[in-house]
Amino acid sequence: MAGQGHIHPLSQAISRCLAIWSEMGFRQARGPLIETQWYNFDALNVPAEHPARDMQDTFYIAGHPEYVLRTHTSPVQIRAIEQWGVPLRVVAPGRVFRNEATDATHEAQFFQLEGLAIDTYGTLTLAHLKGALLTFFQKFFECHDVKVRFRPGYFPFVEPGVEVDMYLTRSDGSGRWLELMGAGMVHPNVLRNAGVDPERYRGFAFGVGLERLVAVRYGIEDVRYFHSGDVRLVAQF
């Protein structure tokens, strides 16, 4: 008799994340893995001279240089706004690709979770973003003793941009700050490129690597395990 199957920890994490954000009024959005440079870069305020557009970071489609394997889930922001309009609250989990060397903390393919909230100007602030992320971390890690801090960070598609750290206290009383994601208020140019008037609407966005979330939750030291196909890993979940 064949052994009992197991749901991959990343699949479990996606389901868990979607359930948590759904409770906060966010709907799920999806986008294609092969994107145009417009959606992957230009619409997100990533200029032509930005280093992320160089060949060493991006997989381009042979014979079709206008298409790339998406380097982040942020293109879903533009597609979701075009599909549903604003106000809008969405989260978008999915696979992304980076043309880089692999090691214990980097992979050429990995999963991200994108979040976007747009509402009338003045409705959403960085304080709302911080509160939403704090709630998410508390529920995902099943720990109420969680603190969140913002540090200035640069991302072309948000202004201001922040690096988000979480302080997780362990059961033995010890703890440390963990850098988990980038976030910020959606850049006015991104709103304009999606056909939204930045004088009337404002919002926040964030992106987090799902492998990092799962690695922190379960103490997994090498993200390459998630894509190894080793059934000994999934059998633990």
PAVO-704868 format. One record per residue: residue number from 1; x, y, z of N, C-alpha, C in turn. Coordinates in Angstrom, 3 decimals, padded with zeros to 6 digits, m for minus. Layout:
BEGIN
ATOM     n        n_u        n_v        n_w       ca_u       ca_v       ca_w        c_u        c_v        c_w
ATOM   NUM          X          Y          Z          X          Y          Z          X          Y          Z
...
// end
This chain:
BEGIN
ATOM     n        n_u        n_v        n_w       ca_u       ca_v       ca_w        c_u        c_v        c_w
ATOM     1    000.846   m001.193    000.000    000.000    000.000    000.000    000.881    001.243    000.000
ATOM     2    000.540    002.194   m000.853    001.308    003.427   m000.939    001.156    004.224    000.352
ATOM     3    002.210    004.962    000.700    002.175    005.795    001.891    001.253    006.989    001.705
ATOM     4    000.870    007.563    002.811   m000.017    008.722    002.782    000.730    009.930    002.231
ATOM     5    000.085    010.673    001.364    000.695    011.869    000.805    000.668    013.031    001.781
ATOM     6    001.425    014.060    001.457    001.524    015.239    002.320    001.446    016.497    001.467
ATOM     7    000.831    017.522    002.013    000.772    018.808    001.330    002.090    019.538    001.570
ATOM     8    002.683    020.047    000.502    003.966    020.732    000.587    003.861    021.923    001.544
ATOM     9    004.905    022.186    002.343    004.832    023.292    003.304    004.576    024.655    002.667
ATOM    10    005.047    024.858    001.429    004.762    026.127    000.760    003.286    026.234    000.387
ATOM    11    002.698    025.131   m000.052    001.264    025.125   m000.351    000.452    025.381    000.914
ATOM    12    000.888    024.779    002.015    000.220    025.033    003.287    000.340    026.506    003.674
ATOM    13    001.524    027.085    003.451    001.734    028.493    003.808    000.857    029.411    002.968
ATOM    14    000.728    029.108    001.680   m000.120    029.930    000.812   m001.566    029.897    001.301
ATOM    15   m002.060    028.709    001.600   m003.439    028.592    002.086   m003.622    029.351    003.393
ATOM    16   m002.638    029.253    004.275   m002.718    029.939    005.561   m002.712    031.461    005.370
ATOM    17   m001.826    031.942    004.510   m001.752    033.381    004.254   m003.046    033.914    003.659
ATOM    18   m003.586    033.191    002.669   m004.826    033.626    002.041   m005.972    033.683    003.046
ATOM    19   m006.019    032.710    003.953   m007.079    032.702    004.953   m006.958    033.900    005.892
ATOM    20   m005.739    034.220    006.305   m005.526    035.345    007.224   m005.899    036.662    006.560
ATOM    21   m005.422    036.875    005.339   m005.726    038.138    004.669   m007.189    038.230    004.261
ATOM    22   m007.808    037.093    003.981   m009.238    037.103    003.680   m010.042    037.626    004.865
ATOM    23   m009.631    037.258    006.072   m010.307    037.751    007.277   m010.203    039.265    007.391
ATOM    24   m009.177    039.847    006.764   m008.999    041.300    006.808   m009.563    041.994    005.572
ATOM    25   m010.326    041.240    004.775   m011.025    041.849    003.650   m010.271    041.862    002.337
ATOM    26   m009.203    041.059    002.213   m008.426    041.008    000.981   m008.873    039.811    000.145
ATOM    27   m008.981    040.020   m001.159   m009.323    038.948   m002.074   m008.059    038.478   m002.788
ATOM    28   m008.136    037.269   m003.362   m006.977    036.710   m004.041   m006.915    037.170   m005.488
ATOM    29   m005.703    037.481   m005.950   m005.470    037.857   m007.342   m004.333    037.007   m007.889
ATOM    30   m004.348    036.792   m009.181   m003.308    035.995   m009.840   m002.819    036.722   m011.089
ATOM    31   m001.648    036.311   m011.553   m001.103    036.870   m012.776   m000.230    035.856   m013.482
ATOM    32    000.128    036.099   m014.759    000.916    035.138   m015.536    002.369    035.091   m015.082
ATOM    33    003.007    033.924   m015.255    004.419    033.792   m014.930    005.303    034.469   m015.974
ATOM    34    004.874    034.464   m017.227    005.583    035.180   m018.290    004.911    036.535   m018.458
ATOM    35    005.674    037.598   m018.219    005.123    038.943   m018.230    005.773    039.799   m019.304
ATOM    36    005.092    040.841   m019.708    005.712    041.840   m020.572    006.586    042.754   m019.713
ATOM    37    007.551    043.382   m020.343    008.382    044.327   m019.609    007.545    045.492   m019.070
ATOM    38    006.446    045.799   m019.740    005.581    046.878   m019.249    005.042    046.548   m017.864
ATOM    39    004.435    045.399   m017.708    003.856    045.042   m016.415    004.932    044.747   m015.364
ATOM    40    006.030    044.121   m015.782    007.050    043.713   m014.819    007.934    044.876   m014.377
ATOM    41    008.136    045.860   m015.255    009.055    046.952   m014.943    008.420    048.335   m015.103
ATOM    42    008.075    048.698   m016.345    007.693    050.075   m016.650    006.510    050.563   m015.832
ATOM    43    005.443    049.775   m015.788    004.251    050.198   m015.062    004.515    050.335   m013.571
ATOM    44    005.554    049.663   m013.074    005.891    049.702   m011.648    006.973    050.733   m011.346
ATOM    45    007.179    051.658   m012.278    008.100    052.772   m012.058    009.555    052.313   m011.961
ATOM    46    009.882    051.191   m012.629    011.266    050.715   m012.685    011.858    051.222   m013.995
ATOM    47    012.743    052.211   m013.960    013.243    052.826   m015.199    014.117    051.877   m015.998
ATOM    48    014.323    052.223   m017.258    015.065    051.365   m018.177    016.490    051.128   m017.710
ATOM    49    017.087    052.097   m016.998    018.480    051.958   m016.570    018.626    051.271   m015.217
ATOM    50    017.514    050.823   m014.632    017.578    050.186   m013.316    018.318    048.855   m013.420
ATOM    51    019.229    048.542   m012.456    020.014    047.292   m012.552    019.180    046.023   m012.550
ATOM    52    017.949    046.067   m012.013    017.101    044.878   m012.010    016.729    044.440   m013.413
ATOM    53    016.891    045.328   m014.397    016.543    044.985   m015.768    017.717    044.399   m016.539
ATOM    54    018.871    044.297   m015.903    020.033    043.707   m016.556    019.859    042.197   m016.688
ATOM    55    020.568    041.614   m017.622    020.429    040.189   m017.909    020.767    039.306   m016.706
ATOM    56    021.676    039.751   m015.814    022.074    038.876   m014.718    020.976    038.719   m013.672
ATOM    57    019.944    039.542   m013.699    018.883    039.451   m012.704    017.578    038.912   m013.277
ATOM    58    017.404    038.988   m014.573    016.120    038.679   m015.193    016.285    037.617   m016.276
ATOM    59    015.346    036.691   m016.322    015.287    035.710   m017.402    014.431    036.277   m018.531
ATOM    60    015.041    036.516   m019.682    014.317    037.001   m020.849    013.948    035.816   m021.744
ATOM    61    012.847    035.934   m022.444    012.381    034.870   m023.324    013.122    034.958   m024.658
ATOM    62    013.802    033.894   m025.033    014.590    033.888   m026.264    013.711    034.197   m027.469
ATOM    63    014.158    035.135   m028.268    013.417    035.522   m029.467    012.293    036.501   m029.217
ATOM    64    011.996    036.752   m027.931    010.913    037.682   m027.583    011.380    038.563   m026.419
ATOM    65    012.286    039.488   m026.684    012.894    040.278   m025.605    011.913    041.151   m024.843
ATOM    66    010.712    041.330   m025.391    009.724    042.126   m024.656    009.068    041.332   m023.534
ATOM    67    009.341    040.021   m023.467    008.758    039.174   m022.424    009.846    038.670   m021.482
ATOM    68    009.483    038.527   m020.206    010.401    038.025   m019.186    009.652    037.054   m018.278
ATOM    69    010.411    036.176   m017.600    009.832    035.472   m016.465    009.722    036.480   m015.332
ATOM    70    008.548    036.642   m014.787    008.357    037.732   m013.831    009.340    037.624   m012.667
ATOM    71    009.901    038.754   m012.279    010.902    038.798   m011.219    010.291    039.055   m009.847
ATOM    72    009.007    039.358   m009.806    008.284    039.592   m008.553    006.791    039.452   m008.837
ATOM    73    005.985    039.425   m007.790    004.536    039.340   m007.970    003.895    040.718   m008.100
ATOM    74    004.690    041.774   m008.077    004.144    043.135   m008.145    003.363    043.437   m009.423
ATOM    75    003.656    042.808   m010.583    002.812    043.072   m011.754    001.331    042.800   m011.511
ATOM    76    001.035    041.920   m010.566   m000.368    041.620   m010.267   m001.084    042.864   m009.745
ATOM    77   m000.348    043.786   m009.121   m000.959    045.037   m008.671   m001.654    045.734   m009.838
ATOM    78   m000.909    045.907   m010.932   m001.450    046.624   m012.089   m002.616    045.856   m012.693
ATOM    79   m002.450    044.563   m012.873   m003.501    043.753   m013.481   m004.768    043.728   m012.623
ATOM    80   m004.612    043.668   m011.304   m005.784    043.645   m010.422   m006.544    044.959   m010.488
ATOM    81   m005.815    046.077   m010.510   m006.483    047.386   m010.616   m007.218    047.491   m011.947
ATOM    82   m006.575    047.035   m013.025   m007.226    047.083   m014.332   m008.469    046.208   m014.364
ATOM    83   m008.428    045.073   m013.674   m009.560    044.142   m013.707   m010.710    044.585   m012.829
ATOM    84   m010.400    045.048   m011.609   m011.451    045.313   m010.624   m011.639    046.791   m010.275
ATOM    85   m010.684    047.631   m010.663   m010.803    049.034   m010.308   m010.492    049.276   m008.842
ATOM    86   m010.747    050.493   m008.401   m010.488    050.878   m007.009   m011.772    051.454   m006.416
ATOM    87   m011.923    051.362   m005.065   m011.030    050.814   m004.036   m010.800    049.315   m004.227
ATOM    88   m009.694    048.840   m003.642   m009.295    047.463   m003.890   m008.391    046.970   m002.766
ATOM    89   m008.570    045.699   m002.398   m007.679    045.031   m001.455   m007.437    043.618   m001.962
ATOM    90   m006.197    043.331   m002.331   m005.876    042.014   m002.887   m004.564    041.500   m002.304
ATOM    91   m004.425    040.180   m002.290   m003.139    039.520   m002.055   m002.914    038.556   m003.207
ATOM    92   m001.650    038.427   m003.595   m001.329    037.619   m004.772   m000.129    036.733   m004.465
ATOM    93   m000.351    035.443   m004.206    000.766    034.518   m004.054    001.187    033.970   m005.403
ATOM    94    002.470    033.664   m005.562    002.886    033.075   m006.824    004.382    032.906   m006.942
ATOM    95    004.779    032.139   m007.946    006.186    031.854   m008.199    006.832    033.000   m008.973
ATOM    96    008.074    033.313   m008.626    008.836    034.346   m009.328    010.225    033.798   m009.626
ATOM    97    010.969    034.509   m010.480    012.234    033.984   m010.990    013.299    035.082   m010.994
ATOM    98    014.497    034.723   m010.552    015.641    035.637   m010.573    016.853    034.887   m011.126
ATOM    99    017.554    035.523   m012.028    018.737    034.925   m012.649    019.942    035.153   m011.740
ATOM   100    020.065    034.318   m010.701    021.144    034.499   m009.741    021.621    033.145   m009.212
ATOM   101    022.797    033.146   m008.618    023.356    031.933   m008.052    022.546    031.500   m006.839
ATOM   102    022.476    030.197   m006.623    021.700    029.674   m005.497    022.616    029.366   m004.322
ATOM   103    022.100    029.588   m003.129    022.788    029.214   m001.902    021.727    028.978   m000.834
ATOM   104    022.117    028.942    000.421    021.178    028.604    001.488    020.059    029.622    001.643
ATOM   105    020.261    030.851    001.171    019.246    031.891    001.335    018.725    032.434    000.012
ATOM   106    019.191    031.891   m001.121    018.758    032.378   m002.436    018.448    031.203   m003.354
ATOM   107    017.419    031.396   m004.181    017.059    030.426   m005.215    016.732    031.160   m006.502
ATOM   108    016.904    030.483   m007.635    016.553    031.086   m008.916    015.046    031.167   m009.100
ATOM   109    014.299    030.331   m008.375    012.840    030.423   m008.359    012.384    030.350   m006.905
ATOM   110    011.379    031.120   m006.590    010.842    031.101   m005.238    009.438    031.683   m005.275
ATOM   111    008.775    031.681   m004.134    007.404    032.165   m004.059    007.347    033.475   m003.274
ATOM   112    006.521    034.373   m003.758    006.260    035.625   m003.061    004.775    035.755   m002.747
ATOM   113    004.491    036.581   m001.773    003.117    036.992   m001.493    003.064    038.505   m001.592
ATOM   114    002.283    038.989   m002.535    002.109    040.421   m002.761    000.818    040.881   m002.113
ATOM   115    000.843    042.068   m001.533   m000.369    042.647   m000.971   m000.566    044.065   m001.473
ATOM   116   m001.801    044.445   m001.709   m002.117    045.780   m002.208   m003.448    046.236   m001.642
ATOM   117   m003.481    047.457   m001.123   m004.724    048.060   m000.647   m004.794    049.490   m001.168
ATOM   118   m005.855    049.815   m001.900   m006.062    051.147   m002.456   m007.426    051.649   m002.002
ATOM   119   m007.461    052.898   m001.532   m008.733    053.494   m001.117   m008.653    054.993   m001.338
ATOM   120   m009.735    055.696   m001.046   m009.759    057.137   m001.248   m008.658    057.810   m000.446
ATOM   121   m008.154    058.916   m000.960   m007.004    059.601   m000.377   m007.259    059.923    001.089
ATOM   122   m006.299    059.583    001.945   m006.411    059.842    003.371   m006.978    058.693    004.173
ATOM   123   m007.496    057.668    003.481   m008.101    056.527    004.180   m007.044    055.559    004.703
ATOM   124   m005.977    055.348    003.912   m004.943    054.382    004.270   m003.604    055.093    004.483
ATOM   125   m002.901    054.709    005.540   m001.610    055.306    005.876   m000.602    054.204    006.209
ATOM   126    000.632    054.616    006.498    001.639    053.660    006.942    001.234    052.995    008.253
ATOM   127    000.487    053.713    009.074    000.014    053.120    010.328   m000.923    051.945    010.062
ATOM   128   m001.794    052.070    009.044   m002.669    050.956    008.678   m001.860    049.775    008.144
ATOM   129   m000.821    050.073    007.357    000.048    049.020    006.852    000.717    048.289    008.012
ATOM   130    001.242    049.041    008.965    001.913    048.415    010.105    000.948    047.566    010.916
ATOM   131   m000.266    048.064    011.125   m001.259    047.301    011.880   m001.666    046.020    011.168
ATOM   132   m001.824    046.105    009.842   m002.210    044.920    009.075   m001.105    043.859    009.114
ATOM   133    000.143    044.300    008.967    001.252    043.345    008.997    001.435    042.739    010.382
ATOM   134    001.240    043.540    011.417    001.343    043.006    012.774    000.313    041.917    013.001
ATOM   135   m000.917    042.155    012.560   m001.972    041.148    012.682   m001.614    039.886    011.909
ATOM   136   m001.085    040.073    010.702   m000.702    038.919    009.887    000.382    038.094    010.571
ATOM   137    001.434    038.747    011.051    002.528    038.021    011.696    002.050    037.285    012.941
ATOM   138    001.209    037.928    013.728    000.707    037.290    014.945   m000.047    036.009    014.623
ATOM   139   m000.861    036.056    013.564   m001.659    034.883    013.216   m000.834    033.827    012.495
ATOM   140    000.066    034.257    011.626    000.854    033.274    010.872    001.798    032.513    011.795
ATOM   141    002.453    033.230    012.694    003.414    032.591    013.595    002.773    032.119    014.894
ATOM   142    001.456    032.349    015.032    000.733    031.932    016.228    001.453    032.423    017.496
ATOM   143    001.767    033.693    017.479    002.503    034.304    018.583    002.035    035.749    018.731
ATOM   144    001.484    036.090    019.896    000.997    037.456    020.108    002.102    038.403    020.562
ATOM   145    003.229    037.853    021.015    004.338    038.693    021.456    005.241    039.017    020.276
ATOM   146    004.671    039.717    019.277    005.385    040.078    018.058    005.413    041.594    017.947
ATOM   147    006.557    042.128    017.585    006.689    043.568    017.335    007.096    043.758    015.888
ATOM   148    006.660    044.868    015.301    006.999    045.181    013.916    007.638    046.562    013.879
ATOM   149    008.725    046.690    013.128    009.342    048.001    012.966    009.589    048.273    011.482
ATOM   150    009.553    049.548    011.134    009.828    049.989    009.773    011.183    050.698    009.745
ATOM   151    011.989    050.375    008.729    013.218    051.092    008.460    013.148    051.645    007.041
ATOM   152    013.697    052.837    006.796    013.646    053.387    005.434    014.266    052.427    004.433
ATOM   153    013.613    052.272    003.301    014.116    051.403    002.241    013.673    051.930    000.887
ATOM   154    014.443    051.640   m000.139    014.108    052.127   m001.478    013.563    051.006   m002.342
ATOM   155    012.384    051.238   m002.885    011.776    050.381   m003.900    011.115    051.327   m004.900
ATOM   156    011.334    051.152   m006.211    010.827    052.128   m007.185    009.308    052.291   m007.172
ATOM   157    008.584    051.261   m006.727    007.118    051.298   m006.852    006.411    051.781   m005.595
ATOM   158    007.155    052.188   m004.569    006.532    052.752   m003.366    007.276    054.012   m002.941
ATOM   159    006.559    054.927   m002.286    007.153    056.153   m001.753    006.244    056.709   m000.653
ATOM   160    006.666    056.704    000.611    007.962    056.205    001.064    008.017    054.679    001.059
ATOM   161    009.232    054.137    000.973    009.435    052.700    001.040    010.061    052.313    002.365
ATOM   162    009.740    051.126    002.841    010.259    050.672    004.133    010.691    049.218    004.053
ATOM   163    011.699    048.886    004.837    012.048    047.496    005.129    011.304    047.125    006.410
ATOM   164    010.686    045.961    006.419    009.860    045.559    007.558    010.579    044.461    008.341
ATOM   165    010.789    044.723    009.614    011.397    043.748    010.515    010.364    043.287    011.535
ATOM   166    010.476    042.047    011.952    009.605    041.492    012.981    010.467    040.979    014.125
ATOM   167    010.083    041.314    015.347    010.772    040.791    016.529    009.931    039.652    017.084
ATOM   168    010.486    038.472    017.020    009.764    037.280    017.460    010.406    036.762    018.733
ATOM   169    009.606    036.704    019.798    010.087    036.199    021.078    009.867    034.697    021.157
ATOM   170    010.931    033.950    021.479    010.841    032.501    021.586    010.281    032.097    022.949
ATOM   171    009.939    030.837    023.058    009.343    030.325    024.296    010.300    030.424    025.481
ATOM   172    011.630    030.426    025.212    012.588    030.521    026.305    012.874    031.953    026.722
ATOM   173    012.142    032.912    026.113    012.299    034.306    026.464    013.261    035.078    025.590
ATOM   174    014.075    034.373    024.808    015.000    035.046    023.898    014.253    035.489    022.638
ATOM   175    014.905    036.305    021.849    014.281    036.758    020.615    015.244    037.600    019.799
ATOM   176    014.830    037.929    018.586    015.668    038.765    017.734    014.826    039.385    016.628
ATOM   177    015.379    040.463    016.029    014.738    041.108    014.902    015.033    040.325    013.627
ATOM   178    014.014    040.138    012.792    014.141    039.414    011.532    013.658    040.303    010.400
ATOM   179    014.488    040.491    009.390    014.068    041.243    008.209    013.238    040.325    007.325
ATOM   180    011.988    040.732    007.048    011.081    039.827    006.353    010.547    040.341    005.022
ATOM   181    010.419    041.634    004.846    009.772    042.081    003.614    010.050    043.537    003.318
ATOM   182    009.694    043.938    002.098    009.682    045.330    001.701    008.256    045.793    001.528
ATOM   183    008.015    047.080    001.767    006.652    047.601    001.711    006.700    049.114    001.563
ATOM   184    005.526    049.726    001.557    005.447    051.180    001.494    004.132    051.651    000.896
ATOM   185    004.042    052.954    000.722    002.866    053.561    000.099    003.053    053.551   m001.418
ATOM   186    002.036    053.128   m002.126    002.133    052.963   m003.581    002.549    054.284   m004.239
ATOM   187    003.551    054.204   m005.093    004.074    055.395   m005.762    002.993    055.991   m006.684
ATOM   188    002.861    057.310   m006.694    001.857    057.926   m007.583    001.996    057.507   m009.041
ATOM   189    003.217    057.298   m009.518    003.400    056.890   m010.916    002.797    055.516   m011.188
ATOM   190    002.856    054.627   m010.206    002.257    053.304   m010.368    000.740    053.434   m010.502
ATOM   191    000.152    054.282   m009.680   m001.290    054.507   m009.778   m001.654    055.092   m011.137
ATOM   192   m000.889    056.067   m011.592   m001.172    056.667   m012.899   m001.080    055.629   m014.007
ATOM   193   m000.047    054.784   m013.944    000.128    053.765   m014.986   m001.002    052.740   m014.991
ATOM   194   m001.691    052.593   m013.859   m002.839    051.684   m013.781   m004.149    052.410   m014.051
ATOM   195   m004.066    053.691   m014.400   m005.268    054.456   m014.715   m005.991    055.011   m013.508
ATOM   196   m005.274    055.205   m012.391   m005.876    055.704   m011.158   m005.315    057.086   m010.847
ATOM   197   m006.164    058.000   m010.455   m005.759    059.364   m010.125   m005.133    059.389   m008.729
ATOM   198   m003.814    059.663   m008.606   m003.176    059.676   m007.290   m003.611    060.840   m006.409
ATOM   199   m004.316    061.804   m006.978   m004.863    062.893   m006.171   m006.138    062.453   m005.457
ATOM   200   m006.745    061.376   m005.907   m007.996    060.893   m005.316   m007.829    059.595   m004.533
ATOM   201   m006.784    058.836   m004.878   m006.609    057.521   m004.244   m005.177    057.364   m003.736
ATOM   202   m005.062    056.577   m002.690   m003.769    056.305   m002.057   m003.823    054.890   m001.500
ATOM   203   m002.681    054.274   m001.319   m002.708    052.918   m000.788   m001.335    052.436   m000.399
ATOM   204   m001.295    051.200    000.117   m000.020    050.596    000.482    000.145    049.260   m000.215
ATOM   205    001.398    048.811   m000.276    001.724    047.526   m000.887    002.861    046.883   m000.108
ATOM   206    002.951    045.564   m000.199    004.051    044.846    000.447    004.328    043.582   m000.334
ATOM   207    005.532    043.041   m000.171    005.901    041.788   m000.796    006.827    041.012    000.121
ATOM   208    006.547    039.725    000.283    007.338    038.893    001.188    007.621    037.554    000.529
ATOM   209    008.819    037.031    000.765    009.165    035.714    000.272    008.562    034.634    001.158
ATOM   210    007.770    033.754    000.564    007.094    032.726    001.365    008.073    031.711    001.939
ATOM   211    009.143    031.389    001.210    010.147    030.486    001.761    010.730    031.043    003.052
ATOM   212    010.932    032.358    003.088    011.501    032.955    004.297    010.532    032.837    005.462
ATOM   213    009.245    033.068    005.207    008.252    032.938    006.272    008.240    031.520    006.833
ATOM   214    008.220    030.530    005.935    008.159    029.139    006.387    009.460    028.740    007.074
ATOM   215    010.592    029.217    006.550    011.876    028.892    007.163    011.959    029.428    008.585
ATOM   216    011.461    030.647    008.791    011.468    031.230    010.137    010.532    030.464    011.058
ATOM   217    009.360    030.129    010.550    008.365    029.450    011.391    008.846    028.080    011.860
ATOM   218    009.539    027.347    010.987    009.903    025.975    011.321    011.406    025.763    011.518
ATOM   219    012.191    026.827    011.457    013.619    026.694    011.686    014.357    025.957    010.586
ATOM   220    013.939    026.134    009.327    014.603    025.501    008.183    015.740    026.401    007.725
ATOM   221    016.951    025.873    007.622    018.138    026.685    007.414    018.513    026.881    005.955
ATOM   222    017.968    026.095    005.049    018.362    026.178    003.645    017.117    026.197    002.775
ATOM   223    016.882    027.322    002.064    015.660    027.455    001.267    015.651    026.509    000.074
ATOM   224    016.806    025.949   m000.290    016.845    025.030   m001.425    016.094    023.735   m001.130
ATOM   225    015.903    023.420    000.152    015.155    022.219    000.512    013.734    022.264   m000.050
ATOM   226    013.157    023.463   m000.138    011.763    023.586   m000.568    011.564    023.140   m002.016
ATOM   227    012.604    023.209   m002.822    012.484    022.897   m004.249    013.300    021.674   m004.633
ATOM   228    013.716    020.885   m003.647    014.560    019.726   m003.921    013.762    018.509   m004.373
ATOM   229    012.470    018.474   m004.079    011.669    017.291   m004.390    011.883    016.158   m003.416
ATOM   230    012.581    016.409   m002.332    012.860    015.371   m001.340    011.606    015.155   m000.491
ATOM   231    011.037    013.954   m000.564    009.801    013.675    000.137    009.999    013.654    001.664
ATOM   232    011.259    013.546    002.102    011.506    013.569    003.538    011.164    014.925    004.142
ATOM   233    011.275    015.974    003.337    010.895    017.293    003.822    009.395    017.406    003.990
ATOM   234    008.654    017.098    002.925    007.200    017.272    003.000    006.561    016.309    003.982
ATOM   235    007.200    015.166    004.232    006.638    014.189    005.165    006.574    014.728    006.589
ATOM   236    007.378    015.754    006.876    007.385    016.351    008.216    006.203    017.287    008.424
ATOM   237    005.436    017.565    007.348    004.344    018.532    007.451    003.000    017.873    007.158
// end
